[in-house]
Amino acid sequence: MTLNCRGTLIDITTPKVMGILNITPNSFYDGGVYANELAILNRAEELLLEGATFIDLGAYSSKPNAEFVSEEEELHRIVPIVKAIVKHFPEALLSIDTFRSQVAERCLELGAALINDIAAGMLDEQMLPTVAKWQVPYIMMHMRGTPNTMQQNVDYDNLVKDILFYFSQRIALAKSFGINDIVIDPGFGFAKTTAQNFELLEKMELLKNIELPILVGLSRKSMIYKTLETTPAEALNGTTFLHAFALQKGANILRVHDVKEAIECITLFQNVQP
C-alpha cells in the first residue's frame, strides 16, 4: 500500500506518522506557540528529526466552535510558511490542512505534497477537481456540517454504517474526477460525542472494508482528556494508549502532536505483531 507524493512512493504498509504544525492562534492544544517563522522552522525540523514522514500544516483551527477565518487570512498565514519550509526542508512532505480549493491550489503550486480536507470536498465544490489536477494524495475526513455546527449533528441511525455510506459516496465522487490516492479519516471529535468516538474506535476495523489507507487523528483530543478529567497538556499517556489501539484496528497513519512517542508506539506495535 503506497502513496505517490510528488513522485516519491511512500509505503504505508508499515504505519507512518504525520506531525501536526499548527500556525493558528487558537488551536486547542498548541495555538499561538509557533508564532513566527523561526519558531515554525525549528518545529518543522524537530518533527522531521523525530521521524515524521509528513508534516500537516494548518492555518484554520477546526476545533468545535472555532472562529471563522477568511480565505484571505488563511492564505496570509499559510503561504509564507509553506515557502519557508519548502526552502529550508525541500525533502519534507507537506500536507495542507484546508477545506478551501484556492488555499490547496496555492500551496500545491509552492511544493506541498498532500491535501488534508476535513470536509471531503463538501464545503468547496472545486476541491476535488483541484486535487485531481495536481494528482496528489487526498485525505478525506468524515464530518457533518462545519466546525461551527458539527457538534449539533451527532444523531446517527447506525454510526459506523452511516460513516461507511458517507465514505462510499465521497470516494466514488473523488474517483470520478480522477483522484487516485485517497486516504480516509474517520474524524474523531468531529460531529461525534465522546461515547460515539469510543464506539467508532472500537469498531474501526470495519473501515478496512473500504480497502483504502486509514488516517487517525486522536492526539490529545477531548475524548481523552475529558474522560480522564485532565487537560490537553496532560493527555499524552492517554493518546499513546489509543494510538496503540488504533494501530491494532488498522490505522496506517497517525496524525500527532508528539512524533517521538508515536514512532516508539509504532515500533513496539510492529514487534508484537505475529
C-alpha positions, -999 to 999 in steps of 0.1 A, spaced: 0 0 0 17 32 -12 10 69 -16 26 88 -45 39 121 -31 53 141 -59 69 111 -75 81 95 -42 63 63 -33 56 62 4 50 26 16 24 28 44 22 -9 49 43 0 80 23 27 97 37 62 93 35 94 114 21 128 104 34 156 126 10 185 133 22 220 128 -5 245 136 0 281 127 -33 292 141 -36 314 172 -65 294 186 -57 257 181 -70 236 211 -35 224 221 -7 244 206 -24 276 194 -1 305 192 30 286 202 46 288 167 40 325 161 70 334 139 89 319 111 119 309 131 98 290 157 79 273 129 111 262 111 125 249 144 94 229 150 94 215 114 130 204 119 121 188 152 92 169 136 114 156 108 143 146 131 119 127 153 108 107 123 76 123 109 70 111 73 46 140 67 41 175 82 5 186 84 3 224 82 -29 241 92 -39 278 93 -76 274 102 -85 258 136 -112 232 131 -119 227 168 -156 229 178 -169 265 176 -137 278 162 -138 314 150 -143 320 112 -112 328 93 -115 343 58 -98 327 28 -76 358 25 -64 354 61 -58 317 58 -37 323 27 -19 352 45 -10 328 73 0 297 54 17 308 22 48 323 38 52 292 59 49 268 30 75 288 12 99 288 42 96 251 49 100 241 12 131 263 10 147 250 42 135 214 41 129 205 4 126 168 13 97 175 36 63 161 25 39 189 34 3 181 39 -21 211 38 -50 210 62 -76 230 44 -111 227 30 -106 255 5 -96 248 -30 -78 281 -35 -57 275 -4 -49 240 -16 -40 252 -51 -16 279 -39 1 256 -15 5 228 -41 20 254 -65 46 261 -38 55 225 -33 31 209 -9 26 171 -14 -8 162 1 -42 178 8 -59 170 41 -96 181 39 -118 178 70 -149 183 47 -141 157 20 -149 183 -6 -183 191 9 -175 228 17 -159 237 -16 -171 221 -49 -137 230 -65 -117 210 -41 -119 176 -58 -112 190 -93 -82 208 -78 -67 177 -62 -73 157 -94 -55 184 -114 -24 181 -92 -27 143 -87 -16 144 -50 -28 121 -22 -61 133 -8 -71 128 28 -109 130 32 -124 131 67 -159 123 80 -176 153 93 -211 167 93 -218 205 89 -189 228 96 -166 232 126 -191 257 140 -221 234 136 -207 199 137 -214 192 174 -251 198 166 -251 169 141 -245 138 162 -277 119 155 -269 87 136 -291 57 127 -260 35 129 -227 53 135 -203 31 116 -228 22 89 -235 59 83 -198 67 81 -192 39 57 -220 52 35 -206 87 36 -172 75 25 -186 53 -3 -203 84 -18 -173 107 -13 -148 82 -26 -169 75 -57 -171 112 -65 -134 117 -59 -126 88 -82 -149 102 -109 -127 132 -110 -96 110 -114 -82 112 -79 -61 81 -74 -45 82 -39 -73 85 -13 -69 82 25 -99 81 48 -100 98 82 -130 87 104 -129 121 121 -126 115 158 -141 146 176 -159 158 145 -197 156 147 -194 129 173 -200 127 211 -173 112 233 -192 80 235 -195 78 197 -158 84 194 -151 54 215 -177 33 197 -160 43 164 -126 34 176 -138 1 190 -153 -8 156 -127 9 134 -116 -23 117 -148 -23 98 -135 7 79 -108 -16 64 -136 -30 42 -132 2 21 -97 -10 12 -81 24 15 -55 37 39 -68 50 72 -55 81 90 -63 85 127 -63 118 145 -66 112 182 -38 132 196 -46 149 229 -83 152 219 -112 158 243 -123 122 242 -91 115 261 -87 144 285 -124 147 293 -126 110 301 -95 112 323 -107 146 338 -75 163 328 -62 187 302 -48 185 266 -14 192 280 -17 161 303 -32 138 277 0 123 261 -2 90 280 -39 85 270 -30 95 235 -3 68 233 -26 41 246 -53 50 220 -27 51 192 -17 15 201 -54 5 200 -59 23 166 -29 5 152 -44 -28 162 -76 -17 145 -59 -10 112 -46 26 113 -19 34 86 -11 70 95 -11 86 130 -16 123 129 1 135 161 15 164 181 41 141 197 61 124 169 88 107 190 62 90 212 41 79 182 72 65 165 80 45 196 44 33 198 46 20 162 80 4 167 68 -16 197 35 -25 180 54 -38 150 75 -60 173 44 -77 189 28 -85 156 28 -122 146 
